[in-house]
Amino acid sequence: MKYLLVLLIAVAVIWLWRHNRQAEKRASAPPRASTRPQAAQPVTEMVECEICHVHLPRSEALIGGQGGSYCCEAHRRLAGG
């Protein structure tokens, strides 16, 4: 019974010590610059290459004769566009 009491006191002391350390860390941490959300990046429309099915931004895609999108000139030529 005596050992159980000593163990209980030791656990309580360790818990209090750790709890105080965490509180000190939070108090000494530098304040955050801003809590408002960052501005979202503009959404870029993605298209798929008709030959290899790689997705790429529409601004980087090559458009074929029938309106298909291709990742490179070789794939556009393969499709006949």
C-alpha positions in Angstrom: 0.0 0.0 0.0 2.9 2.3 0.8 4.4 1.7 -2.7 1.1 2.5 -4.4 0.9 5.9 -2.5 4.5 6.7 -3.5 3.8 5.8 -7.1 0.7 7.9 -7.1 2.5 10.9 -5.7 5.3 10.5 -8.3 2.9 10.4 -11.2 1.1 13.5 -9.9 4.4 15.4 -9.6 5.5 14.4 -13.1 2.1 15.4 -14.5 2.2 18.8 -12.8 5.8 19.4 -14.0 5.0 18.6 -17.6 1.8 20.6 -17.5 3.7 23.7 -16.3 6.4 23.3 -18.9 3.8 23.2 -21.7 2.1 26.3 -20.3 5.4 28.1 -20.2 6.1 27.2 -23.8 2.7 28.5 -24.9 3.2 31.7 -23.0 6.7 32.4 -24.4 5.8 31.4 -28.0 5.9 34.4 -30.4 2.4 35.6 -31.4 1.1 34.5 -34.8 1.4 37.1 -37.5 -2.2 36.8 -38.6 -5.1 34.6 -37.9 -7.0 35.4 -41.1 -6.7 32.9 -44.0 -4.2 33.4 -46.7 -5.4 34.5 -50.1 -6.3 31.5 -52.3 -4.3 30.8 -55.4 -6.3 31.2 -58.6 -7.7 27.9 -59.9 -6.1 26.6 -63.1 -8.2 24.5 -65.4 -6.6 21.1 -66.1 -6.9 19.2 -69.4 -5.9 15.6 -70.3 -3.6 14.6 -73.2 -5.6 12.6 -75.7 -2.6 10.2 -76.2 -0.9 9.5 -72.9 -3.7 10.8 -70.5 -1.3 13.1 -68.6 -3.1 16.0 -66.9 -1.6 19.5 -67.5 -2.8 23.1 -67.2 -4.8 24.3 -70.2 -2.3 27.2 -70.6 0.5 24.7 -71.3 -1.5 22.3 -73.5 -1.2 22.2 -77.3 -4.6 22.2 -79.1 -5.1 19.8 -82.0 -7.1 20.2 -85.2 -10.2 18.5 -83.8 -10.0 20.4 -80.6 -8.1 17.8 -78.6 -5.5 18.7 -76.0 -2.0 17.3 -76.1 1.0 17.5 -73.9 3.6 17.8 -76.6 4.0 18.3 -80.4 4.8 14.6 -80.9 1.5 13.6 -79.5 -0.4 16.2 -81.5 1.2 14.8 -84.7 0.4 11.2 -83.7 -3.3 12.2 -83.4 -3.2 13.8 -86.9 -4.0 17.2 -85.6 
